């Protein structure tokens, strides 16, 4: 129960809205992009991604995940291990595009919005990321608080645009004490549009 409550709080930290939703897209079978042995394939009809084998996919059966203002939750997963009540986690949101844009430009525009919406935003790094499909985007590493009452977290965030019709926002949340984020970058690089 404690873990579910913590996950619910963490998911709220990652989203910019606070409605509740009963739907999370379901994953299945095998993803060839997840070539690293410590990653397990997660696949939908729209994308695939490798997630750590020790992480659990959160199916929103209990309605713990908040409903985002824009888009829908495609994937929510978290580490089974917690430190100080926090579990490392990943959240993928999606929505249909209303205007054609690139993954890189969408990631840049999203980060401008994040910088305005989050408290104590500090950009640590920004660099290119190449997904397994060959698509290039921007990867942001930043620390922020969702609001004045939430703990400061480290976020690794990027975006992908698939077939010029849909955007995916990929966010990993970690404790601020994590200094080596390379394995989390590896996770995001396995993203592949179908």
C-alpha positions in Angstrom: 0.0 0.0 0.0 2.8 2.4 0.9 4.4 1.8 -2.5 1.2 2.5 -4.3 0.7 5.8 -2.4 4.3 6.8 -3.2 3.9 5.9 -6.8 0.7 8.0 -7.0 2.4 11.0 -5.5 5.4 10.6 -7.8 3.1 10.3 -10.9 1.4 13.6 -9.8 4.8 15.2 -9.6 5.5 14.3 -13.2 2.3 15.6 -14.6 1.1 19.2 -14.9 -2.5 18.4 -14.1 -4.4 16.7 -11.3 -7.4 14.9 -12.8 -7.8 11.1 -12.4 -8.0 8.6 -15.1 -8.7 4.8 -15.3 -6.8 4.2 -18.5 -3.2 3.3 -19.3 -2.3 1.8 -22.6 -1.2 -1.8 -22.2 2.1 -3.2 -23.2 3.1 -6.6 -24.4 5.7 -8.9 -26.0 9.1 -8.4 -27.5 11.0 -5.3 -28.7 14.1 -5.8 -30.8 15.3 -2.3 -29.8 15.8 -3.4 -26.2 19.1 -5.1 -26.9 20.7 -4.5 -23.5 20.4 -7.5 -21.2 19.3 -5.5 -18.2 16.3 -4.2 -20.1 13.1 -5.9 -20.8 11.0 -5.2 -23.9 7.9 -3.1 -23.6 5.8 -2.9 -26.7 2.5 -1.3 -27.8 1.0 -1.0 -31.2 2.6 2.5 -31.6 6.1 2.2 -30.0 8.6 0.0 -28.2 11.0 0.7 -25.5 13.3 -1.2 -23.1 12.7 -0.8 -19.4 14.8 -2.2 -16.6 13.9 -5.8 -15.9 13.5 -5.1 -12.2 10.9 -2.3 -12.8 7.1 -2.9 -12.7 4.7 -1.6 -15.3 1.8 0.2 -13.5 -1.5 -0.7 -14.9 -3.9 1.9 -13.6 -6.4 -0.6 -12.1 -6.5 1.3 -8.8 -6.8 4.7 -10.5 -3.6 6.0 -8.8 -2.3 7.8 -11.9 -3.4 11.3 -12.5 -5.0 12.3 -15.8 -2.7 14.7 -17.7 -4.1 18.0 -19.1 -2.9 17.0 -22.6 -2.5 13.6 -24.0 -2.7 10.2 -22.4 -0.5 8.0 -20.4 1.1 5.3 -22.6 3.5 3.9 -20.0 4.1 4.3 -16.3 6.7 2.0 -14.6 8.7 2.2 -11.5 11.6 0.5 -9.7 10.6 -2.1 -7.1 13.3 -0.7 -4.9 12.7 2.5 -3.0 15.0 5.0 -1.3 13.5 7.3 1.3 10.1 6.3 0.0 10.9 7.2 -3.6 11.0 4.8 -6.5 12.8 5.7 -9.8 10.2 5.8 -12.5 9.4 6.5 -16.1 6.3 8.1 -17.6 5.4 8.3 -21.3 2.6 10.6 -22.4 1.3 10.9 -25.9 -1.1 13.1 -28.0 -1.9 13.6 -31.6 -0.1 16.5 -33.2 -2.0 19.5 -34.4 1.0 20.9 -36.3 3.9 19.1 -38.0 7.2 19.4 -36.0 10.3 17.4 -35.4 11.2 15.4 -32.3 14.0 17.9 -31.5 11.8 21.0 -31.8 9.0 19.4 -29.8 11.5 18.5 -27.0 12.8 22.1 -27.0 9.3 23.6 -26.8 8.3 21.2 -24.1 11.3 22.1 -22.0 10.5 25.9 -22.3 7.1 25.0 -20.8 8.6 22.9 -18.1 11.0 25.7 -17.1 8.0 28.0 -16.6 5.7 25.5 -14.8 8.1 23.8 -12.3 9.5 25.4 -9.2 13.3 25.8 -8.7 14.0 24.6 -12.2 17.7 24.1 -12.8 18.9 22.8 -16.2 21.9 20.6 -15.7 22.5 19.5 -19.3 21.0 19.4 -22.7 22.3 17.3 -25.6 21.2 15.4 -28.6 19.8 11.9 -28.2 19.5 9.4 -31.0 16.7 6.8 -30.7 17.0 3.3 -32.0 15.1 4.3 -35.1 17.8 6.9 -35.9 15.5 9.9 -35.1 17.4 12.6 -33.2 15.9 14.7 -30.4 17.0 16.8 -27.5 17.6 15.3 -24.0 17.2 17.5 -21.0 18.6 16.7 -17.6 17.2 19.1 -14.9 16.3 19.4 -11.3 13.0 20.9 -10.2 10.1 20.7 -7.8 6.6 20.1 -9.1 5.3 22.6 -6.6 6.5 24.3 -3.4 5.5 21.3 -1.2 7.0 18.5 -3.3 10.6 17.3 -3.0 13.2 18.3 -5.5 13.8 15.6 -8.1 16.1 15.0 -11.0 14.3 14.6 -14.4 15.7 13.2 -17.7 13.3 14.2 -20.4 13.0 14.0 -24.2 10.3 13.8 -26.8 9.7 11.8 -30.0 7.4 12.6 -32.9 6.1 9.5 -34.8 5.0 9.6 -38.4 4.4 13.3 -38.1 1.1 12.6 -36.4 1.8 12.0 -32.7 4.2 13.2 -30.0 5.5 11.1 -27.1 7.0 12.8 -24.0 9.4 10.5 -22.2 10.3 11.4 -18.6 12.4 9.6 -16.0 12.3 10.9 -12.4 15.2 10.1 -10.0 16.4 11.4 -6.6 18.6 14.4 -7.0 21.6 12.4 -5.6 21.9 10.3 -8.7 24.9 11.6 -10.6 25.5 9.1 -13.3 22.4 9.1 -15.6 24.0 7.2 -18.5 21.9 4.0 -18.0 18.7 6.1 -17.9 19.8 7.7 -21.2 20.3 4.1 -22.5 16.7 3.4 -21.7 15.4 6.4 -23.6 17.6 5.6 -26.6 15.7 2.3 -27.1 12.5 4.2 -27.9 11.3 3.2 -31.4 8.2 4.5 -33.3 6.2 1.8 -35.2 
